[in-house]
Amino acid sequence: MHNADANYTGIRFDTKVGPVVLEIPTGDRPYRLVHELIEPDEQGRTEVEMRRFPQIYKPRGIAHITSEFLRSRGFLK
């Protein structure tokens, strides 16, 4: 997925608890792993940032960090 307004390209994962997006930023900002909420929560948020990691990792490292994070927290089917 591509979001020109927020200036990132991302990979969306459908999980047991709803969609999760790995935001791949342009520039030198960190990667973000974001849980998109199906319905806004009590504070009106539509997404929750779960993790950030710097761009020092290679794509294989990003994939490993993301998969382990989602697996260890019960997001994966």
C-alpha positions as CSV (number, residue, x, y, z in Angstrom):
1,M,0.0,0.0,0.0
2,H,1.1,3.6,-0.6
3,N,0.1,6.6,1.4
4,A,1.3,9.8,-0.2
5,D,-0.3,12.0,2.5
6,A,1.7,10.3,5.3
7,N,4.8,9.9,3.1
8,Y,5.3,6.1,3.4
9,T,4.8,2.9,1.6
10,G,3.7,-0.1,3.6
11,I,3.0,-3.8,3.8
12,R,-0.4,-4.7,5.3
13,F,-0.9,-8.0,7.2
14,D,-4.3,-9.4,8.0
15,T,-4.1,-10.8,11.5
16,K,-6.4,-12.4,14.1
17,V,-7.0,-9.0,15.7
18,G,-7.3,-6.9,12.6
19,P,-4.9,-5.3,10.1
20,V,-1.3,-4.5,10.9
21,V,0.8,-2.2,8.7
22,L,4.6,-2.1,8.4
23,E,5.2,1.4,7.4
24,I,8.4,1.8,5.2
25,P,9.2,5.5,5.3
26,T,10.9,7.7,2.8
27,G,13.8,9.7,4.1
28,D,15.5,8.8,7.4
29,R,12.5,8.2,9.6
30,P,12.2,4.9,11.4
31,Y,10.0,1.9,10.3
32,R,6.7,1.7,12.2
33,L,4.5,-1.3,13.0
34,V,1.0,0.0,13.3
35,H,-2.2,-1.9,14.4
36,E,-5.2,-0.4,12.5
37,L,-8.3,-0.5,14.6
38,I,-11.5,-1.5,13.0
39,E,-13.5,0.9,15.2
40,P,-12.1,4.0,16.9
41,D,-11.2,3.4,20.6
42,E,-12.3,5.5,23.6
43,Q,-9.8,8.2,22.7
44,G,-10.9,8.2,19.1
45,R,-7.7,6.7,17.8
46,T,-7.9,4.6,14.6
47,E,-4.4,3.2,14.9
48,V,-2.0,2.2,17.6
49,E,1.8,2.3,17.0
50,M,3.2,-1.0,18.4
51,R,6.9,-0.8,17.5
52,R,9.5,1.5,15.9
53,F,12.9,0.4,14.6
54,P,15.6,2.4,12.9
55,Q,16.6,2.0,9.3
56,I,19.9,0.3,10.3
57,Y,18.4,-3.1,9.5
58,K,18.5,-4.8,6.1
59,P,15.1,-6.0,4.7
60,R,15.7,-9.6,6.0
61,G,16.2,-8.2,9.5
62,I,13.0,-6.1,9.3
63,A,11.1,-9.1,8.1
64,H,12.4,-11.2,11.0
65,I,11.7,-8.5,13.6
66,T,8.2,-8.0,12.3
67,S,7.3,-11.7,12.1
68,E,8.7,-12.5,15.6
69,F,6.9,-9.5,17.1
70,L,3.5,-10.5,15.6
71,R,4.0,-14.2,16.4
72,S,5.1,-13.7,20.0
73,R,2.1,-11.5,20.7
74,G,-0.6,-13.8,19.2
75,F,-1.3,-11.7,16.1
76,L,-0.7,-14.5,13.6
77,K,-3.2,-17.2,12.7
